[in-house]
Amino acid sequence: MDEKNNKSNKEVHIWVDADACPVVRIVEKIAEKYIIQVTLLCDTNHVLESQYSEVIVVGAGVDAVDYKLISICHKGDIVVSQDYGVAAMALGKGAYAIHQSGKWYTNDNIDRMLMERHLNKKARRASVKNHIKGPKKRTSEDNEHFSESFEKMIRMAIQNREGENNGKE
């Protein structure tokens, strides 16, 4: 196994579902502080450039970015996504997952979140009035909350990864 692969198996990696993700720069800033590799995934409809992160551009097919992200993340990595389905698949692989709001997806809350998403979608389809408001404007408090929550997740992931590596070496 080459040094790069060996290193990536021992260290946390951050994967960002970066299509229209408002926290990319925050993720990069905090990752740089901890010297953690970040990969941004987007489809061909989005243009992303980064001085810090690797950028992977995936075809614009439905959920193409989601499936690519899940196929390359590993146990102990961190996934940043607003998509509950992506979060559920990441948790299934043993990765950590966080929403751009700073809310952690966990095995304890993901089923409820998926069910709420399903029921809300069903209600929207049944409604004659289909006035869907967009998300509210992001505030500096939202960014601060995400930063604190994300950094806490990073520290936990590093600590857990170090504990696993100490047990194997």
C-alpha positions as a Markdown table, in Angstrom:
| # | Residue | x | y | z |
|---|---|---|---|---|
| 1 | Met | 0.0 | 0.0 | 0.0 |
| 2 | Asp | 1.5 | 3.4 | -0.9 |
| 3 | Glu | 2.0 | 6.1 | 1.7 |
| 4 | Lys | -0.9 | 8.2 | 0.5 |
| 5 | Asn | -3.4 | 5.4 | 0.8 |
| 6 | Asn | -1.9 | 4.3 | 4.2 |
| 7 | Lys | -2.2 | 7.9 | 5.4 |
| 8 | Ser | -5.8 | 8.3 | 4.2 |
| 9 | Asn | -6.8 | 5.1 | 6.1 |
| 10 | Lys | -5.5 | 6.5 | 9.4 |
| 11 | Glu | -6.7 | 10.1 | 9.1 |
| 12 | Val | -10.1 | 11.7 | 8.9 |
| 13 | His | -11.2 | 13.0 | 5.5 |
| 14 | Ile | -14.0 | 15.6 | 4.9 |
| 15 | Trp | -16.3 | 15.1 | 1.9 |
| 16 | Val | -18.6 | 18.0 | 1.0 |
| 17 | Asp | -21.8 | 17.7 | -1.1 |
| 18 | Ala | -20.9 | 21.1 | -2.4 |
| 19 | Asp | -23.7 | 21.8 | -4.9 |
| 20 | Ala | -25.0 | 25.1 | -3.5 |
| 21 | Cys | -23.4 | 24.5 | -0.1 |
| 22 | Pro | -23.1 | 27.8 | 1.8 |
| 23 | Val | -20.5 | 26.5 | 4.3 |
| 24 | Val | -17.7 | 25.4 | 1.9 |
| 25 | Arg | -15.3 | 28.2 | 3.0 |
| 26 | Ile | -16.0 | 27.6 | 6.7 |
| 27 | Val | -15.3 | 23.8 | 6.2 |
| 28 | Glu | -12.1 | 24.6 | 4.5 |
| 29 | Lys | -10.9 | 27.1 | 7.1 |
| 30 | Ile | -11.5 | 24.7 | 10.0 |
| 31 | Ala | -10.1 | 21.7 | 8.1 |
| 32 | Glu | -6.9 | 23.7 | 7.3 |
| 33 | Lys | -6.6 | 24.5 | 11.1 |
| 34 | Tyr | -6.6 | 20.7 | 11.8 |
| 35 | Ile | -4.7 | 19.8 | 8.6 |
| 36 | Ile | -7.5 | 17.6 | 7.3 |
| 37 | Gln | -8.0 | 16.8 | 3.6 |
| 38 | Val | -11.2 | 18.1 | 2.1 |
| 39 | Thr | -12.9 | 17.0 | -1.1 |
| 40 | Leu | -15.7 | 19.0 | -2.7 |
| 41 | Leu | -18.1 | 17.2 | -5.0 |
| 42 | Cys | -20.3 | 19.1 | -7.4 |
| 43 | Asp | -22.0 | 18.4 | -10.7 |
| 44 | Thr | -21.3 | 20.0 | -14.1 |
| 45 | Asn | -23.9 | 22.7 | -13.4 |
| 46 | His | -21.8 | 24.2 | -10.7 |
| 47 | Val | -18.3 | 25.7 | -11.0 |
| 48 | Leu | -16.1 | 25.3 | -7.9 |
| 49 | Glu | -12.5 | 26.2 | -7.4 |
| 50 | Ser | -10.5 | 25.9 | -4.3 |
| 51 | Gln | -7.0 | 26.7 | -3.1 |
| 52 | Tyr | -7.3 | 24.1 | -0.3 |
| 53 | Ser | -9.6 | 21.3 | -1.3 |
| 54 | Glu | -9.6 | 18.7 | -4.1 |
| 55 | Val | -12.7 | 19.3 | -6.4 |
| 56 | Ile | -14.4 | 16.4 | -8.1 |
| 57 | Val | -16.9 | 17.3 | -10.8 |
| 58 | Val | -19.5 | 14.6 | -11.5 |
| 59 | Gly | -22.0 | 14.3 | -14.4 |
| 60 | Ala | -25.2 | 16.2 | -13.9 |
| 61 | Gly | -27.4 | 13.1 | -13.5 |
| 62 | Val | -30.0 | 12.9 | -10.8 |
| 63 | Asp | -28.2 | 12.2 | -7.5 |
| 64 | Ala | -24.9 | 11.6 | -9.3 |
| 65 | Val | -22.9 | 13.6 | -6.8 |
| 66 | Asp | -24.6 | 11.9 | -3.9 |
| 67 | Tyr | -23.8 | 8.4 | -5.1 |
| 68 | Lys | -20.2 | 9.4 | -6.0 |
| 69 | Leu | -19.7 | 10.9 | -2.5 |
| 70 | Ile | -21.0 | 7.8 | -0.8 |
| 71 | Ser | -18.9 | 5.5 | -3.0 |
| 72 | Ile | -15.6 | 7.1 | -1.9 |
| 73 | Cys | -16.2 | 8.1 | 1.7 |
| 74 | His | -15.0 | 5.7 | 4.5 |
| 75 | Lys | -15.7 | 4.8 | 8.1 |
| 76 | Gly | -14.7 | 7.7 | 10.4 |
| 77 | Asp | -14.8 | 10.3 | 7.6 |
| 78 | Ile | -17.0 | 13.4 | 7.9 |
| 79 | Val | -19.7 | 14.2 | 5.3 |
| 80 | Val | -21.2 | 17.6 | 5.0 |
| 81 | Ser | -24.6 | 17.5 | 3.2 |
| 82 | Gln | -28.1 | 19.0 | 3.5 |
| 83 | Asp | -29.5 | 15.8 | 2.0 |
| 84 | Tyr | -30.9 | 13.4 | 4.6 |
| 85 | Gly | -30.6 | 10.5 | 2.1 |
| 86 | Val | -26.8 | 11.1 | 1.7 |
| 87 | Ala | -26.5 | 11.4 | 5.5 |
| 88 | Ala | -28.3 | 8.1 | 6.0 |
| 89 | Met | -26.0 | 6.4 | 3.5 |
| 90 | Ala | -22.9 | 8.0 | 5.1 |
| 91 | Leu | -24.0 | 6.8 | 8.6 |
| 92 | Gly | -24.5 | 3.3 | 7.1 |
| 93 | Lys | -20.8 | 3.3 | 6.1 |
| 94 | Gly | -19.7 | 4.4 | 9.6 |
| 95 | Ala | -19.0 | 8.0 | 8.6 |
| 96 | Tyr | -20.1 | 11.1 | 10.5 |
| 97 | Ala | -22.6 | 13.4 | 8.9 |
| 98 | Ile | -23.5 | 17.1 | 9.5 |
| 99 | His | -26.0 | 19.4 | 8.0 |
| 100 | Gln | -25.0 | 22.9 | 6.9 |
| 101 | Ser | -27.1 | 24.2 | 9.9 |
| 102 | Gly | -24.7 | 22.4 | 12.2 |
| 103 | Lys | -27.1 | 19.7 | 13.2 |
| 104 | Trp | -25.5 | 16.3 | 13.4 |
| 105 | Tyr | -27.1 | 13.4 | 11.7 |
| 106 | Thr | -26.9 | 10.3 | 14.0 |
| 107 | Asn | -28.2 | 6.8 | 14.0 |
| 108 | Asp | -30.6 | 8.0 | 16.7 |
| 109 | Asn | -32.3 | 10.8 | 14.6 |
| 110 | Ile | -31.9 | 9.8 | 10.9 |
| 111 | Asp | -35.0 | 7.6 | 10.7 |
| 112 | Arg | -37.2 | 10.3 | 12.2 |
| 113 | Met | -35.7 | 12.9 | 9.8 |
| 114 | Leu | -36.2 | 10.7 | 6.8 |
| 115 | Met | -39.9 | 10.0 | 7.8 |
| 116 | Glu | -40.5 | 13.7 | 8.3 |
| 117 | Arg | -39.1 | 14.4 | 4.9 |
| 118 | His | -41.3 | 11.8 | 3.4 |
| 119 | Leu | -44.5 | 13.1 | 5.1 |
| 120 | Asn | -43.7 | 16.7 | 4.2 |
| 121 | Lys | -43.2 | 15.7 | 0.5 |
| 122 | Lys | -46.5 | 13.8 | 0.6 |
| 123 | Ala | -48.3 | 16.8 | 2.1 |
| 124 | Arg | -46.8 | 19.1 | -0.5 |
| 125 | Arg | -48.0 | 16.8 | -3.3 |
| 126 | Ala | -51.5 | 16.7 | -1.9 |
| 127 | Ser | -51.8 | 20.4 | -1.4 |
| 128 | Val | -53.5 | 22.5 | -4.0 |
| 129 | Lys | -51.6 | 25.5 | -2.8 |
| 130 | Asn | -48.0 | 24.7 | -3.5 |
| 131 | His | -46.3 | 27.9 | -2.3 |
| 132 | Ile | -43.0 | 26.7 | -1.2 |
| 133 | Lys | -40.8 | 29.4 | 0.4 |
| 134 | Gly | -37.1 | 29.1 | -0.2 |
| 135 | Pro | -34.7 | 28.8 | 2.7 |
| 136 | Lys | -34.4 | 31.8 | 5.0 |
| 137 | Lys | -31.4 | 34.0 | 4.5 |
| 138 | Arg | -28.3 | 32.7 | 6.2 |
| 139 | Thr | -27.0 | 34.7 | 9.1 |
| 140 | Ser | -23.7 | 35.2 | 10.8 |
| 141 | Glu | -25.2 | 33.3 | 13.8 |
| 142 | Asp | -26.0 | 30.4 | 11.5 |
| 143 | Asn | -22.3 | 30.4 | 10.3 |
| 144 | Glu | -21.1 | 30.6 | 13.9 |
| 145 | His | -23.3 | 27.7 | 15.0 |
| 146 | Phe | -22.2 | 25.6 | 12.1 |
| 147 | Ser | -18.5 | 26.4 | 12.9 |
| 148 | Glu | -18.8 | 25.4 | 16.5 |
| 149 | Ser | -20.7 | 22.2 | 15.8 |
| 150 | Phe | -18.4 | 21.2 | 12.9 |
| 151 | Glu | -15.3 | 21.8 | 14.9 |
| 152 | Lys | -16.7 | 19.7 | 17.7 |
| 153 | Met | -17.4 | 16.9 | 15.2 |
| 154 | Ile | -13.8 | 17.1 | 13.9 |
| 155 | Arg | -12.3 | 16.8 | 17.3 |
| 156 | Met | -14.5 | 13.8 | 18.1 |
| 157 | Ala | -13.7 | 12.1 | 14.8 |
| 158 | Ile | -10.0 | 12.6 | 15.3 |
| 159 | Gln | -10.1 | 11.3 | 18.8 |
| 160 | Asn | -12.1 | 8.2 | 17.7 |
| 161 | Arg | -9.7 | 7.6 | 14.8 |
| 162 | Glu | -6.7 | 7.8 | 17.0 |
| 163 | Gly | -8.3 | 5.4 | 19.4 |
| 164 | Glu | -8.9 | 2.9 | 16.6 |
| 165 | Asn | -5.3 | 3.3 | 15.3 |
| 166 | Asn | -3.8 | 2.8 | 18.8 |
| 167 | Gly | -5.7 | -0.4 | 19.1 |
| 168 | Lys | -4.3 | -1.8 | 15.8 |
| 169 | Glu | -0.7 | -0.8 | 16.0 |
